[in-house]
Amino acid sequence: MAKGWSIDPAAFAGLVAEDVKLRQRTIAIQLLNEIVQRSPVGNPELWAINATAAQYNKAVGEWNESLYNDPANLTKTGRLKKNVRVNDSMDIRRPAGYRAGTFRASHFVSIGGPDYAVPKEPDPHGTQTILNGTGIIDQAPAYSVIYIQSNLPYSVPLENGLSTQAPAGVYAVSFNGVVQAYK
């Protein structure tokens, strides 16, 4: 003869939902962190229009460092003598209106549907972007769909390997890393 339940199974539903919510929150926050930290921040020295200037500036720096190898260039205290160091460089150009950290700031989090916002301010370190996204993720009920997206026009080319800082993209690499971590 089968025995009945001594505790109503519905009592466990809240516990399961709370566990799911915690796991969902942990994974979504980790994914957001990965996406933001993997997002390239403009480095004008890597841009094609600045290749010559970057190479020249590097060569000047190496030349100045090499001057320390010749004792005739040094004072008694080990500093370079006046007029020995080369004080020359080429300017690194940036497009008008360029703001480093705009792509990092472009990762918006929403619950249940996409958010088509674009960033108003750059976030080169991603700190505010992560804080804002975490605040939204914390509000997500268990089993909800959490969106993390960027709406900038150059997001797709970056995901497709446009940046030398993120040649494999950002979202796919982050997603695969988090999936592996939480298998």
C-alpha positions in Angstrom: 0.0 0.0 0.0 1.4 3.4 -1.0 1.9 6.0 1.6 0.7 9.6 1.0 2.8 12.7 1.1 3.4 14.0 4.6 4.3 17.5 3.2 2.4 19.1 0.3 4.7 19.2 -2.8 3.4 22.7 -3.5 5.4 23.8 -0.5 8.6 23.1 -2.5 7.6 25.2 -5.5 8.8 28.4 -3.8 12.1 26.8 -2.9 12.7 25.6 -6.4 11.8 29.0 -7.9 14.2 30.7 -5.5 17.0 28.4 -6.5 16.3 28.9 -10.1 16.3 32.7 -9.6 19.6 32.6 -7.8 21.2 30.4 -10.5 19.7 32.6 -13.2 21.0 35.8 -11.5 24.5 34.3 -11.0 24.8 33.2 -14.7 23.4 36.5 -16.1 25.7 38.7 -14.0 28.7 36.6 -15.0 27.7 36.8 -18.6 27.3 40.6 -18.4 30.7 40.9 -16.7 32.3 38.8 -19.4 30.7 40.9 -22.2 31.6 44.2 -20.7 35.2 43.3 -19.9 35.8 41.7 -23.3 34.5 44.7 -25.1 37.3 46.6 -26.8 37.9 50.1 -25.8 39.3 52.3 -28.6 43.0 52.4 -28.8 44.0 54.9 -31.4 47.5 53.6 -31.6 46.1 50.4 -33.1 44.1 52.2 -35.9 45.4 52.0 -39.4 45.5 55.8 -39.8 47.9 56.0 -36.9 50.2 53.1 -37.8 53.1 55.2 -39.0 52.8 57.6 -36.0 52.7 54.7 -33.5 55.7 53.0 -35.1 57.7 56.3 -35.1 56.8 57.0 -31.5 57.8 53.5 -30.5 61.2 53.9 -32.3 61.8 57.2 -30.5 61.1 55.6 -27.2 63.4 52.7 -27.9 66.1 55.1 -29.1 65.9 57.1 -25.8 66.0 53.9 -23.8 69.1 52.8 -25.7 70.9 56.0 -24.7 71.2 54.7 -21.1 73.5 51.9 -22.4 76.3 54.5 -23.2 77.9 55.9 -20.0 79.0 59.0 -22.0 75.3 60.0 -22.2 74.8 59.9 -18.4 75.4 62.3 -15.5 77.2 61.2 -12.4 73.7 60.4 -10.8 72.8 58.2 -13.8 70.4 60.5 -15.5 70.6 61.4 -19.2 72.6 64.5 -19.9 70.8 67.6 -21.3 70.1 67.6 -25.0 70.9 63.9 -25.4 67.3 62.6 -25.3 65.2 62.9 -28.5 62.1 64.9 -27.8 60.0 64.2 -30.8 56.8 62.4 -31.6 54.0 62.2 -34.1 50.4 62.9 -33.1 48.0 60.1 -32.7 44.7 61.2 -34.4 41.2 60.5 -33.3 38.0 61.1 -35.3 36.0 64.2 -34.3 33.5 63.3 -31.6 35.3 60.1 -30.6 34.6 58.9 -27.1 36.5 55.9 -25.7 34.3 53.5 -23.9 31.1 54.0 -25.8 30.9 50.3 -26.9 31.5 49.2 -23.3 28.6 51.5 -22.2 26.3 50.1 -24.9 25.5 46.8 -23.2 21.9 47.2 -21.9 20.1 44.6 -19.8 16.3 44.2 -19.9 13.8 41.6 -18.8 11.2 40.0 -21.0 11.9 42.0 -24.1 14.7 43.9 -25.8 15.8 47.4 -24.9 16.8 49.5 -27.9 18.6 52.2 -26.0 22.0 53.6 -26.9 24.5 55.0 -24.4 24.5 58.6 -23.5 27.9 58.6 -21.9 31.0 56.4 -22.4 32.1 54.0 -19.7 35.8 53.0 -20.5 36.1 50.7 -17.5 32.6 49.3 -17.7 31.9 49.8 -14.0 28.6 51.8 -14.3 27.4 49.5 -17.1 27.9 46.4 -14.9 26.2 48.2 -11.9 23.2 49.2 -14.0 22.8 45.8 -15.6 23.2 44.0 -12.2 20.4 46.2 -10.8 18.1 45.0 -13.5 19.1 41.4 -13.3 18.4 41.5 -9.5 14.8 42.4 -10.4 14.3 39.4 -12.7 11.7 36.9 -11.5 12.7 33.2 -11.8 12.3 31.7 -15.3 12.3 35.1 -17.0 14.2 35.9 -20.2 17.0 38.3 -19.6 18.4 40.3 -22.6 21.9 41.7 -22.8 22.4 43.6 -26.0 24.2 46.4 -27.7 22.4 48.6 -30.3 25.3 50.5 -31.7 25.7 50.2 -35.5 29.2 48.9 -35.2 28.3 46.1 -32.7 27.8 43.5 -35.4 31.2 44.2 -37.1 32.9 44.0 -33.7 31.2 40.7 -33.0 32.4 39.5 -36.4 36.0 40.2 -35.6 36.6 43.8 -36.7 38.7 44.7 -33.6 42.2 43.4 -33.1 41.4 43.6 -29.3 38.5 41.1 -29.7 39.2 39.2 -33.0 36.7 36.4 -32.0 34.0 38.9 -31.1 32.5 39.6 -27.7 29.1 38.0 -27.1 29.7 34.5 -28.5 33.1 34.2 -26.7 31.5 35.4 -23.5 28.5 33.1 -23.8 30.6 30.0 -24.6 32.9 30.8 -21.6 30.0 31.1 -19.2 28.3 28.0 -20.6 31.5 26.0 -19.9 31.8 27.4 -16.4 28.2 26.5 -15.4 27.8 23.1 -17.1 
